[in-house]
Amino acid sequence: MGFLLDSCTLKPYNQEIIDSCNPFDCDHQDLNDFFTNDVDNYSAELLGKTYCFTLDEDPAVIVCAFTISNDSIKTTHLPNSRKKKVIKEIPRQKHMRSYPAVLIGRLGVHKGYRSIEGQEDNTGKQLMDFIKSWFIDGANKTGCRFIVVDSYNEPRALRYYAKNGFESLFSTEEQEKEFTGLPPEVELTTRLMFFDLIILAKG
């Protein structure tokens, strides 16, 4: 199976986890701050659900964590070329103005557990495969066509999502600013990316 499912346990990430576990460090200050100080309030306000995998041999170690919430891709908010890219695998009779999606709001892997000796896939890849599998499982209680992420506009984060099959929702930063209503002079700190789950569901 892999290190994550064989040697770790999935748990809700809540105040009990924060109090009983070692500080989570994914080597990203903003993410570390969220998982330490904001995650419980975020959940209490029903803005997202956060989960983590803890190490079985030492449950005080948080190996990775992620936050998910409901979202959608509204094709009316996309330029025609990008709309065609998003709906290319959707039959014409099923075309809609909005498609159900799940948003990965935050995701981090502990800096000491990114690579495990003897594992073909690193922990980040195993985590993303796990999240994808959740939303194509027959027990999933709601329709979900896409996974979307507002990735940090940083090389490491963009490379991670691209390696896991995500594509940019907009072709350029300038296009994304235009269609999301940001002034041209504003620095784009995140990039919207998507993954079409039908690739796995029909695979």
ZIVEN-V947779 format. One record per pair of residues at least 4 apart in sequence whose ideal C-beta (glycine too) atoms are under 8 Angstrom apart, sorted by the first residue. I is the first residue (numbers start at 1). GAP is how many residues later the second one is. If there is no record, write none. Layout:
BEGIN
i->(I/I)
gap->(GAP/GAP)
END
This chain:
BEGIN
i->(1/1/2/2/2/2/3/3/3/3/3/3/4/4/4/4/4/4/4/4/5/5/7/7/7/8/8/8/8/8/9/9/9/9/10/10/10/11/11/11/11/11/12/12/12/12/12/13/13/13/13/13/13/13/13/13/13/14/14/14/14/14/15/15/16/17/17/17/17/18/18/18/20/20/21/21/21/21/21/22/22/22/23/23/24/24/24/24/24/24/24/24/25/25/25/25/26/26/26/26/26/26/26/26/26/27/28/28/28/29/30/30/31/31/31/31/32/32/33/33/34/34/34/34/34/35/35/35/35/35/35/38/39/39/39/39/39/40/41/42/42/42/42/43/43/43/43/47/47/48/48/48/48/48/49/49/49/50/50/50/50/50/51/51/51/51/52/52/52/52/52/53/53/53/53/53/54/54/54/54/54/55/55/55/55/61/61/62/63/63/63/63/64/64/64/64/64/64/64/64/65/65/65/66/66/66/66/66/66/67/67/67/67/68/68/68/68/68/69/69/69/70/70/70/70/71/71/71/71/72/72/72/72/73/73/73/73/73/73/73/73/73/73/74/74/74/75/75/75/75/75/75/75/76/76/77/78/78/78/78/78/78/79/79/79/79/80/81/81/82/82/82/82/82/83/84/85/86/86/86/86/86/87/87/89/89/89/90/90/90/90/90/91/99/99/100/100/100/100/100/101/101/101/101/101/101/102/102/102/102/102/103/103/103/103/104/104/104/104/105/107/107/109/109/109/109/109/110/113/114/114/114/115/115/115/116/116/119/119/121/121/121/122/123/124/124/124/125/125/125/126/127/128/128/129/130/131/131/132/132/132/132/132/133/133/134/135/135/135/135/136/136/136/136/140/144/145/145/145/146/146/146/146/147/147/147/147/148/148/148/148/148/149/149/149/149/149/150/150/150/151/151/151/151/151/151/151/151/151/152/152/152/152/153/153/153/153/153/153/153/154/155/156/157/158/158/158/159/160/161/161/162/162/162/164/165/165/166/166/166/167/167/167/168/168/168/168/169/169/169/169/169/170/170/170/170/170/171/172/173/173/173/174/174/175/176/176/176/176/176/177/177/177/177/177/178/178/180/182/182/195/197/198/199)
gap->(4/5/4/117/119/124/4/5/113/116/120/123/4/49/59/60/119/122/123/126/121/125/48/49/50/45/46/47/48/55/44/45/47/50/41/42/43/6/40/41/42/43/5/37/38/39/40/4/5/22/26/37/38/39/49/52/54/4/25/26/29/36/4/25/4/4/35/37/45/18/21/22/39/40/33/38/39/40/41/38/39/40/9/13/8/11/12/28/38/41/84/86/7/85/86/87/5/6/9/38/39/82/83/84/85/84/4/80/124/4/4/122/4/75/76/77/4/76/4/5/4/5/8/33/72/4/15/27/30/71/73/4/4/11/26/28/67/4/4/5/6/8/25/4/5/6/7/22/58/19/20/21/55/57/18/19/20/15/16/17/18/56/14/15/16/17/10/11/12/13/14/9/10/11/12/74/5/6/7/8/9/4/6/8/58/49/52/48/46/47/50/60/43/44/45/46/49/59/60/63/41/42/43/38/40/41/42/61/65/37/38/39/40/34/35/36/37/63/33/34/36/30/31/32/33/30/31/32/77/26/27/28/29/5/13/25/26/28/72/73/75/96/121/4/23/24/8/11/12/21/22/23/24/21/22/102/4/5/8/91/92/101/4/91/96/100/4/4/90/4/87/88/89/93/4/4/82/13/60/83/108/110/8/12/107/109/110/4/5/9/55/108/4/46/47/42/43/44/45/46/43/44/45/46/47/93/33/42/44/45/46/44/45/46/47/27/43/44/45/45/20/42/4/5/14/15/18/4/10/8/9/10/4/7/8/6/7/4/7/4/5/8/4/4/4/36/40/4/38/39/4/4/4/36/4/4/4/16/4/15/63/65/68/4/67/6/5/9/12/62/4/61/64/65/4/53/51/52/53/48/49/50/51/19/47/48/50/21/44/45/46/47/12/17/43/44/45/40/41/42/6/7/9/10/15/39/40/41/42/5/6/37/38/4/5/20/35/36/37/38/4/4/4/4/4/33/35/4/4/5/32/4/5/31/31/30/34/27/28/29/26/27/28/8/23/24/25/7/22/23/24/25/5/6/9/21/22/4/4/4/15/18/4/10/4/4/6/12/15/16/5/6/7/9/11/4/6/12/4/6/4/4/4/4)
END
